[in-house]
Amino acid sequence: MDTDILNHISDCFGLPKDVISDLPLINIIGSHEIVVDNFKNIKEFSDKRIKFNTKDKCIVLSGNSLEIAHLTKESITVKGNFNKLEFG
């Protein structure tokens, strides 16, 4: 669906844009936990780097002692010592 239409619907009904358009919602809790909603799949995983897809972008988390703490079909929680968050 067209982005302008989705933004208009979101504004009219007071709905969050991430719910309407399936955009990733990223919550960063300190430097040791990141929760990403609306992710699609994991492309790469190690204790130093986790790479996954969202609807239209790739997200890369880098750091040390990274681990997937919680995983559902649409949400991923990663814990560890983060030093970089990239979008590609």
Sine and cosine of phi, psi and omega as CSV:
sin_phi,cos_phi,sin_psi,cos_psi,sin_omega,cos_omega
0.00,0.00,0.53,-0.85,-0.02,-1.00
-0.87,0.50,0.69,-0.72,-0.03,-1.00
-0.87,0.49,-0.64,0.76,0.01,-1.00
-0.88,0.47,-0.65,0.76,0.02,-1.00
-0.91,0.41,-0.69,0.73,0.02,-1.00
-0.89,0.45,-0.66,0.75,0.04,-1.00
-0.90,0.44,-0.65,0.76,0.02,-1.00
-0.89,0.45,-0.72,0.70,0.03,-1.00
-0.87,0.49,-0.71,0.71,0.01,-1.00
-0.85,0.52,-0.72,0.69,-0.01,-1.00
-0.92,0.40,-0.68,0.73,-0.04,-1.00
-0.90,0.44,-0.66,0.75,-0.09,-1.00
-0.98,-0.18,-0.01,1.00,0.02,-1.00
0.92,0.38,0.50,0.86,-0.01,-1.00
-1.00,-0.07,0.58,-0.82,0.05,-1.00
-0.89,0.46,0.64,-0.77,-0.03,-1.00
-0.89,0.46,-0.54,0.84,-0.01,-1.00
-0.91,0.40,-0.51,0.86,0.01,-1.00
-0.96,0.29,-0.68,0.73,-0.05,-1.00
-0.94,0.33,-0.68,0.73,-0.17,-0.99
-0.96,-0.28,0.04,1.00,0.02,-1.00
0.91,0.40,0.46,0.89,0.05,-1.00
-0.96,0.27,0.45,-0.89,0.05,-1.00
-0.94,0.34,0.63,-0.78,0.09,-1.00
-0.92,-0.39,0.88,-0.47,-0.10,-0.99
-0.92,-0.38,0.85,-0.53,0.08,-1.00
-0.92,-0.38,0.84,-0.55,0.02,-1.00
-0.95,-0.32,0.85,-0.53,0.00,-1.00
-0.94,-0.35,0.98,-0.19,-0.08,-1.00
0.88,0.47,-0.57,-0.82,0.06,-1.00
-0.93,-0.37,0.29,0.96,-0.10,-1.00
-0.82,-0.57,-0.01,1.00,0.01,-1.00
-0.47,-0.88,0.72,-0.70,0.07,-1.00
-0.73,-0.69,0.76,-0.65,0.05,-1.00
-0.90,-0.44,0.80,-0.60,0.03,-1.00
-0.86,-0.51,0.88,-0.47,0.10,-0.99
-0.99,-0.10,0.45,-0.89,0.00,-1.00
0.93,0.36,0.58,0.81,0.13,-0.99
-1.00,0.01,0.33,-0.94,-0.08,-1.00
-0.97,-0.26,-0.81,0.59,-0.02,-1.00
-0.34,-0.94,0.35,-0.94,0.02,-1.00
-1.00,-0.02,0.79,-0.62,0.01,-1.00
-0.99,-0.16,-0.52,0.85,-0.08,-1.00
-0.48,-0.88,0.63,-0.78,0.01,-1.00
-0.55,-0.83,0.80,-0.59,0.19,-0.98
-0.50,-0.87,0.05,-1.00,0.00,-1.00
-0.97,0.24,-0.07,1.00,0.02,-1.00
-0.91,-0.42,-0.25,0.97,-0.09,-1.00
-0.40,-0.92,0.74,-0.68,0.10,-1.00
-0.78,-0.63,0.81,-0.59,-0.03,-1.00
-0.83,-0.55,0.76,-0.65,0.02,-1.00
-0.55,-0.84,0.33,-0.94,-0.02,-1.00
-1.00,-0.09,0.52,-0.85,0.23,-0.97
-0.89,-0.46,-0.20,-0.98,-0.05,-1.00
-0.82,0.57,-0.71,0.71,-0.09,-1.00
-0.76,-0.65,-0.01,1.00,-0.02,-1.00
-0.67,-0.74,0.23,-0.97,0.11,-0.99
-0.95,-0.31,0.66,-0.75,0.05,-1.00
-0.90,-0.44,0.72,-0.70,0.03,-1.00
-0.84,-0.54,0.82,-0.57,0.09,-1.00
-0.95,-0.30,0.76,-0.65,0.01,-1.00
-0.82,-0.57,0.49,-0.87,0.02,-1.00
0.26,-0.97,-0.52,-0.86,0.01,-1.00
-0.76,-0.64,0.51,-0.86,0.04,-1.00
0.83,0.56,0.62,0.78,0.00,-1.00
-0.97,0.26,0.65,-0.76,0.05,-1.00
-0.52,-0.86,0.52,-0.86,0.06,-1.00
-1.00,0.08,0.93,-0.38,-0.06,-1.00
-1.00,0.05,-0.51,0.86,-0.02,-1.00
-0.46,-0.89,0.64,-0.77,-0.05,-1.00
-0.56,-0.83,0.79,-0.61,0.15,-0.99
-0.79,-0.61,-0.09,-1.00,0.00,-1.00
-0.89,0.46,-0.48,0.88,-0.11,-0.99
-0.82,-0.57,-0.05,1.00,-0.09,-1.00
-0.69,-0.72,0.61,-0.79,0.07,-1.00
-0.72,-0.70,0.73,-0.69,0.09,-1.00
-0.91,-0.41,0.84,-0.54,-0.02,-1.00
-0.89,-0.45,0.73,-0.68,0.05,-1.00
-0.88,-0.48,0.46,-0.89,0.03,-1.00
0.46,-0.89,-0.26,-0.96,0.03,-1.00
-0.97,-0.26,0.98,-0.17,-0.09,-1.00
-1.00,0.09,0.60,-0.80,0.14,-0.99
-0.77,-0.64,-0.12,0.99,0.00,-1.00
-0.37,-0.93,0.64,-0.77,0.13,-0.99
-0.78,-0.63,0.86,-0.50,-0.06,-1.00
-0.84,-0.55,0.49,-0.87,0.11,-0.99
-0.89,-0.46,0.71,-0.71,-0.02,-1.00
-0.73,-0.68,0.00,0.00,0.00,0.00
